[in-house]
Amino acid sequence: MAENSGSDKELRSLTLTPTWSVATVLTIFVVVSLVVEGSIHRLSNWLRKPTENLCLQV
């Protein structure tokens, strides 16, 4: 395994990261999670709908 050389960029700690970049990443996570939740909800409604119709026909 190669050792880190002095010319490599060092990782920046969270305290040195600009606030706007942290807020941007967190906003993206929240938006993606809301989209996934909505998609799961619509999928469950779509899957439930045909079975209700079949039960009513019998």
Secondary structure by P-SEA (a helix, b strand, c coil): ccccccccccccccccccaaaaaaaaaaaaaaaaaaaaaaaaaaaaaaaaaaaaaaac
